[in-house]
């Protein structure tokens, strides 16, 4: 993945450049000390997929820089001011790194971007793909995005949608391989959830939205770190 660094702090640029060189999944194609030059580079080079961006810069700050782009690439804000994190949520950045940035935290941000970028490149048609599921003697047509969660039930699984529940003779492992990874995540040995339905994560439980209200789903201890790394957590 091609990336650029946009920061008027020379020391910060050197740190980020050294981290990028150590990370095989990203390739640095330019470092810019002002937003105007970086914006010109993005317009002329559509292959740039990731920007490490400071906020406080001359001429045009980081937020104005993002707003000036019609189709911004993945943005990771790198700032010494923690108060910018809340506003970063509003502009849909991939992650927020607080200076000084450790390499471990940097690498985790890159991994998150790669997952989200691959997800964004996946056609929504995958989620809209129709399949048939048996209910009694009838085959019912569903879409992947219609599934709210899947629950293990001895030698069966139940698939819950906003409208109905279906019980099929399937193992959790088998059904997990059939569900698009960009949309679903295993959170417990007995539960797979549609990530778009997650409302809150508290203690060791998820609150997810279902028709008529909410359902609490447990998060297994061995699945918690994977869940937190997979979703877009702005500040950890």
C-alpha positions in Angstrom: 0.0 0.0 0.0 1.5 3.3 -1.1 1.5 6.1 1.6 2.6 9.6 2.3 3.5 11.6 5.4 2.1 15.1 5.9 3.7 16.8 8.9 5.6 20.1 9.4 7.6 18.5 12.4 10.9 17.2 11.0 11.5 14.9 13.9 8.0 13.4 13.6 8.5 12.8 9.9 11.8 11.0 10.5 10.1 8.7 13.1 7.2 7.9 10.8 9.6 7.3 7.9 11.6 4.8 9.9 8.5 3.0 11.0 7.3 2.8 7.4 10.6 1.3 6.3 10.2 -1.4 8.9 6.7 -2.3 7.8 6.6 -4.4 4.7 2.9 -3.7 3.9 3.3 0.0 3.2 5.6 1.9 0.9 6.5 5.6 1.3 6.2 7.6 -1.9 6.6 11.1 -0.4 6.9 13.3 2.7 5.3 16.8 2.8 5.7 19.6 5.2 2.5 21.4 4.2 -1.0 20.3 3.2 -1.1 22.2 -0.1 1.8 20.2 -1.6 0.4 16.9 -0.2 -3.0 17.7 -1.8 -1.3 18.2 -5.2 0.5 14.9 -4.9 -2.8 13.1 -4.1 -4.5 14.6 -7.1 -1.7 13.6 -9.4 -1.1 10.2 -8.0 -4.3 8.2 -7.5 -2.3 5.2 -6.3 -1.7 6.7 -2.9 -4.0 4.8 -0.5 -2.8 6.0 2.9 -1.9 9.3 4.5 -0.3 9.9 7.9 -1.5 13.4 8.7 -0.7 16.0 11.3 -3.4 18.5 12.2 -1.6 21.7 13.0 0.2 22.9 9.8 0.6 26.2 8.0 -1.8 27.3 5.2 -4.3 24.5 5.6 -4.7 22.4 8.7 -5.3 18.6 8.6 -9.1 18.8 8.9 -9.4 21.4 6.1 -7.0 19.2 4.1 -9.4 16.2 4.4 -12.4 18.3 3.6 -10.7 19.6 0.4 -10.5 16.1 -1.0 -13.4 14.7 -3.0 -12.3 11.1 -2.5 -9.9 11.1 0.4 -7.7 8.0 0.8 -7.4 6.2 4.2 -6.3 8.8 6.8 -4.4 8.2 10.0 -4.1 11.3 12.1 -0.8 11.7 14.0 -1.1 14.5 16.5 0.3 15.7 19.8 -3.1 17.1 20.8 -5.5 14.5 22.2 -8.4 16.9 22.0 -8.5 16.4 18.2 -9.5 12.7 18.6 -13.2 13.5 19.0 -13.3 15.6 15.9 -11.5 12.9 14.0 -14.5 10.7 14.5 -16.6 13.1 12.5 -14.3 13.1 9.5 -14.2 9.2 9.4 -10.4 8.8 9.7 -9.1 5.2 10.0 -7.2 5.8 13.2 -5.8 8.5 15.6 -2.2 8.2 16.9 -1.0 10.4 19.8 2.6 11.5 19.6 5.0 10.2 20.6 4.0 7.1 18.7 5.4 3.7 19.5 6.2 1.3 16.6 3.7 -1.2 18.0 0.9 1.3 18.0 1.9 2.4 14.5 1.9 -1.2 13.2 -1.6 -1.8 14.7 -2.9 1.3 12.9 -1.5 0.0 9.6 -3.0 -3.4 10.1 -6.4 -1.8 10.8 -6.1 0.3 7.6 -5.3 -2.7 5.5 -8.3 -4.6 6.9 -10.6 -1.6 6.2 -9.1 -0.9 2.8 -9.6 -4.5 1.7 -13.2 -4.3 3.1 -13.8 -1.1 1.2 -12.5 -2.6 -2.0 -14.8 -5.6 -1.6 -17.9 -5.1 -3.6 -21.1 -4.5 -1.6 -22.6 -7.1 -3.9 -21.0 -9.7 -1.7 -23.1 -8.5 1.2 -26.2 -8.2 -1.0 -25.6 -11.7 -2.4 -28.7 -13.8 -2.1 -28.8 -17.4 -0.8 -31.5 -19.8 0.1 -32.0 -21.3 3.5 -34.4 -24.1 4.4 -37.3 -23.6 6.8 -39.4 -26.7 7.1 -40.2 -27.7 3.6 -39.7 -24.2 2.1 -36.6 -22.5 0.8 -36.4 -18.9 1.9 -34.3 -16.3 0.1 -32.0 -14.1 2.3 -29.0 -11.7 1.9 -25.9 -11.9 4.0 -26.5 -8.4 5.4 -30.0 -9.6 6.6 -28.3 -11.9 9.2 -28.1 -10.2 12.6 -26.3 -13.0 14.5 -25.6 -16.7 14.4 -25.8 -18.9 17.5 -24.6 -22.4 18.2 -27.2 -24.9 19.3 -25.7 -28.3 19.9 -25.3 -29.9 16.5 -27.2 -27.1 14.8 -27.0 -23.3 14.4 -29.7 -20.7 14.5 -29.5 -17.8 12.1 -31.4 -14.7 13.4 -32.6 -11.9 11.1 -34.7 -8.9 12.0 -37.7 -10.9 10.7 -37.2 -14.5 11.7 -35.0 -17.3 13.0 -33.8 -20.3 11.1 -32.3 -23.5 12.5 -30.0 -25.5 10.2 -27.8 -28.6 10.6 -24.4 -26.8 10.4 -21.4 -26.4 12.6 -20.2 -22.9 13.7 -16.8 -23.5 12.0 -18.5 -24.5 8.7 -20.9 -21.5 8.7 -18.1 -19.1 9.7 -16.2 -20.0 6.5 -19.4 -19.2 4.4 -19.9 -15.7 5.9 -18.1 -12.6 4.4 -15.3 -11.7 6.9 -15.8 -8.0 6.3 -19.3 -8.2 7.7 -19.2 -10.8 10.4 -17.0 -11.6 13.3 -16.8 -14.5 15.8 -17.1 -13.0 19.3 -17.8 -16.2 21.3 -17.5 -20.0 20.7 -21.3 -19.9 20.4 -21.9 -16.5 18.6 -21.0 -14.8 15.3 -22.4 -11.3 14.9 -23.0 -8.9 12.0 -20.7 -6.0 12.9 -23.1 -3.4 11.5 -25.5 -4.3 14.3 -23.1 -3.7 17.2 -24.2 -0.8 19.3 -21.9 -0.9 22.3 -19.2 -3.1 23.8 -19.1 -3.1 27.6 -17.2 -5.3 30.0 -17.5 -8.7 28.3 -20.8 -8.2 26.4 -22.0 -6.7 23.2 -25.2 -4.8 22.8 -26.5 -5.4 19.2 -29.6 -4.1 17.5 -32.4 -6.4 16.5 -36.0 -5.8 15.5 -37.9 -4.6 18.5 -34.9 -3.7 20.6 -31.5 -4.9 21.6 -29.9 -8.2 22.5 -26.9 -8.8 24.8 -24.3 -11.2 23.5 -21.4 -12.4 25.5 -17.8 -11.8 24.3 -15.4 -14.8 25.0 -12.1 -13.8 26.6 -10.1 -15.4 23.7 -12.1 -13.4 21.1 -12.0 -10.0 22.8 -8.7 -8.8 21.5 -9.5 -9.9 17.9 -12.8 -8.0 18.2 -11.2 -4.7 19.4 -8.5 -4.9 16.7 -11.1 -5.5 14.0 -13.5 -2.7 14.7 -12.5 1.0 14.3 -11.5 2.1 17.8 -10.4 5.7 17.7 -8.6 5.8 21.0 -7.3 2.9 23.1 
